[in-house]
Amino acid sequence: MLTRAMSGTHRASSQCVWLITGGSSGFGFEVAKQVLQNGGMAAATYRPLAGNPLPPTLSSLQSSLPPSQVSNLLLLPCDITSPSQINAAFTATHTRFGRIDVVLNNAGCAILGEIEGTPEDQARKMFDVNFWGMCNVSKEAVKVFREVNGTESTGGKIGGMLLNVSSGAGVVPNAGIGYYCASKHALEGFTEALTKELDPAWNIKITILEPGAFKTRAHTDNTATFPVHHAYTSNTSLASHQVRHWFADRSGITGDPALAAERIYKFTMAGSLDGNRGGHVKKEAGTEAPLRLQLGDDSWNGIKATLQKRLEEMERVEEWSRGLASC
């Protein structure tokens, strides 16, 4: 049973409050561990399943904490396709800890299957999580950073940091995961537009995380797999077959989520968090958060090569693109 934590106005100045969606595995779980190990406070959400209300990973994490730190972890059921559950998770986190400094918008799922062979209703369900769900978490985070973190109970200091977990596939799409790539493309466009709408006075930082292939549930039970579409069965050299083999073999998936979580935590804290003023996110002149952060050599190299190729292509078609103004 969790005990009530100190209110935000009385907690140690080094403690930073994180709200993490998809906190039962992968990046979410490992980041929650990092936060707790470094003296912070974490609200980790999970998707409740029938007959198994609390994932064993989070139950184990909770029981492993020393008595002095038990109150630093809050476990919350939350299906991010439900705006009311998102709101409830933010409200419970604020009630418990007094403010929210960082939101790791991490919950997601994937689909493996040719675009022609993926049922539309299943693709829409994935978009409800990867796009609409993450959009609603983003909007709630912005509102809390601006309106709730600025109340007298938090010393009137507004602001916060939002980390939206995309994928290297959000920039470099691949065969066999077309709808997943599209959902991450959409999230990237939404997030970039959101950053341009915010008033700088609100002191809100946003970064898109673009991980490559890591050893998480993203390549196992968090991926719905559909049979090969009949039109693609005869030619096994097609790219979608290679991607299917890569998913099945998984020997090429070498990224360590624990190392990524440590990097995410350090990145967030470096120059972004003011530990001397309540642990909240602080915007300093000249320390704008980068819009995107690639995680893993495969993501960094792949995205760089794609962007270079895109620029070369633009230069080839320049004569067809320019000079179309009527006056």
N, C-alpha and C positions, 0 to 999 in steps of 0.2 A: 504494500500500500504506500503510495507516494505521500510524503508530507508536504505541507504548503511551504513554498520558498519565500525568501525575503522579498519584500516589494522592491520594485525597481529603484526607488529613491534611497534604499538602505543597503543595496548589495555592494560588494566590493567593486572598485572602479575598474578592475581588469576584466570583469565578467561581461561577456557580450552574449546577447540573446539571439539564437538562430531558430528559425522555423524551417523545417526540412520536409518537403513532400517526398513520398516514396522512400521513407526512412528505414524500411525493413531489410533492404539488401543493397548491394552495389555501392555506387557513389554516396547515396543518401545515408546508408548505414555507416560507411567508413568515415564520412564527414562528421556524423553525429559523435562517433568515437573520438575523433580529433578534437572537436569542440569541448567535450567533457574532459579529455586528458589535459587540455590547456586551461582548465578552470572556468570554462564558459558554461552557458546553459542552453539546452537544446530541447525543442519540441519536435518530435519525430512523428510524422503521420504514416499511417499504413492503411491499406485497403482491407477491411474486415471480410473474412470468408466464413461461410456457414460452418458452424462446429469448431472453428478455430479463430476465435476473436482476436487473439494476440499472437503474432508470429513468434516462433521460438527464438529467432535471432534477437528480437527486442526484449523478450522475456529474459533471455540469458544476459543481455547487456544490463538490464535493470538490476538483476540479482547480483551482478559482479561489482556493482558500485559500492564503495565504502559508505557507511551511514552518513557521513558528512556531505556526501555528494548525491545521495539519492534524490533529494529535492531539486537537483539541477537537471533532471531528465523528466520530460512530460511526454507521455505516449498517447496519441490521439488517433482514433479511427477517422478516416476521411477519404471519400471517393471524390476525386477532383472533377468528375463530371457533374457533380451536384453543387451549384453555387451556394446553397444554404449550408452544406457541410464545410465548404471552404471558409465561409464567414464564421461558422462555429469554431473552426480550428484556430483562426486568427484571434477570435474573442477569448477563447480559453487560454491561449498563449499569453496574451496581454494581461489577462486577469491574474495569471500565475506569476509572471515575471515582471510586469510593470511596463514593458515596452518590447519592441521587436527591432533588432538592429540589422539582421541579415536574413533574407529569404532565399533558400536554395530550392528553386522550382524544378524538381527533378523527376517526378513521377512520369512514367511513360511506358509504351509497349510498341511492338513491331509486328509486321506482317512479312512473311516470306512466300513469294509466289509471283508469277508473271502478272502483269497488269490485266491482261485479258482473262486470266484464270482466277482472279481474286473477286469474290462476291462483293458487290457494292455495299451491302449493308455492313459487312465486316470492316471494309475500309472506312466507312463513316463512323463506326464505333471507335476505331483507332484515332481518327481525327478528333472525336469528342474528348479523348484524353490528351493526345499530343499537341493539339492546337487549341481547341476551345477551352479545355480544362486549364491548360497552362496560361491562356489569355486571362481567364477569370482569376487565377491565382495572382497574376501580374497586376491586374487592376486593383485587387484587394490589398496587395502589398503597397502599391503607390498611395492608396487612400490612407492606410495605417501610418506609413512613413510621414505623410503630410499632415494628417488631421489628428491622429491618436498620439503619435510620438511628440507632438507639440503641446500637449496638455500640461497643466501645472504639475501633475503627478510625476512627469518625467523631466521637470525643470524647464519645460518650454523649448527643448532642443529638438527640432524636427529633423527628418532625414532618415536614410537607411540605404542598404545595398541589396539589389535584386540580381541574382544569378540565374539566368534561364539556360537550362541544359538542352542544347541542340545536339548536333552530331556532325562529324566530318562529312557525313552523307547529306547534311543540309546545304553543303556547298559543292560536293563532289558526288553526284548521284550515281547509282549503280543499278545494273539489271537485277531483277528478282526481288528487289525491295523498293519498287517504284513509288508505291503509296506512302511508305515510311519516309522516303526521301522528300516527297511532296509535303508531308506534314511538317518536317523540319525546315524546309524552305519557307513554308508559310509562317512558322514561328519566328524565323530570322527576320522576315520582312516586317511582321507585326512589332517585334521588339525594337528594331531600328527606327520605325516610325514613332513608336512610343517615346523613345529617348528624345526625339526632336520636338515632341509636344510639351515636355515637362518644363516648368518654370525653374530656372537655375536656383532661385531662392528657396526652392523646396529641399535642396540638399540631398537629392536622390541620385545614386549611382546605379547604372545597369551594365552588366557584362553578359554576353552570350558565350557559354562554354561549348566548345566543339571537340568532344572526345573522339578518338579513333576507336580501335577494337580493344576492349578490356574484358577481363574474365569476370563477367557479371551475368545475371540472369537474362540480360538483353538478348543473348544468343541461345537461350534454352527455353525455359517455361514462360518467359515474357514475350515470346514470339509465336504467333499463330502461323502455322505452315499449311499451305494448300497444295494439292497435287499439281504436277506439271500440266499445263494446258496442252490439249491434244496437238495443236499446231506446232508445238515446240519439242515434241518427243523424238522426232526422227534425227535431228541434228544435235548430238550431245556436246558439240564443241561451242554451242551458243553460250554467251556470257552468263545467262541465268542459271545454267547447269553448273558452271564453275562456282557461282556464288552459293548455290545449294550445297555443293561439295564442301565449300569452305565452312559453312554453318555446321554441317554434319561432322566434319573432321575436327575442327576447332584447334588444331595444333598451331595454326597461324595466329591465333588470338593470344597475344603475350602480354598485353597491358595489365599492370597490377593496380586494382582499384584502391588499395591502401596507399600506394605511392601517389596516385592521382589525388586522393583526398587530402593528403598532407600538402600537396602543391596548391590545391584549391584553398585550403585554410590559410597558408602562408601568403598567397596572392591577395586574399581578401584583407588580411591584417596589415600587409605592407603598405604603409602610407594611406590607408583608407580608414583605419579605426583609431580614434583618439582615446587611448586607455586612461588618460588623465582626467577625462571629463565624462565619466559614466560609461565608458566602453561603447559609445554610440558611433555611428558612421559620421565622419566629418569631412567636408569638402574643402580642401585647401587649394589656393591658387596654384595652378601649374601641375596639379595632381589628378587630372581627369582620369577616370577609370577607362581603360581601353574598351571599345565596344565588343571586341571578340578576343577570346583566348583559346587557342588550339591546345589540346591535351594529347600528348603522344607524338612520337616521330612520324607515324604513318599519317596522322591528321595534318600535322604541320607541313610535311613534304608534299602530300597530295593536294592540299589546298593551295600551296604556293605554286605548284606546277599548273594547276587548273587556272589560277588567276593570270599567270604568265601567258598561257595558251589563249585565254580569252582576250587579253590585250593584243596579242599578235593577230588574232582574228579580226578584231576591231580595226586594226590598221589596214588589213587587206580589203575590207569593205568600206573604207572611209569615203571613197569617191561616190559610192552609192547612197551614203547616209547623209552627207552634208549638202548645204546649199538649197534647201527646200523652202525657204521663207519666200513669201509672196512679194515682199518689198524690202 
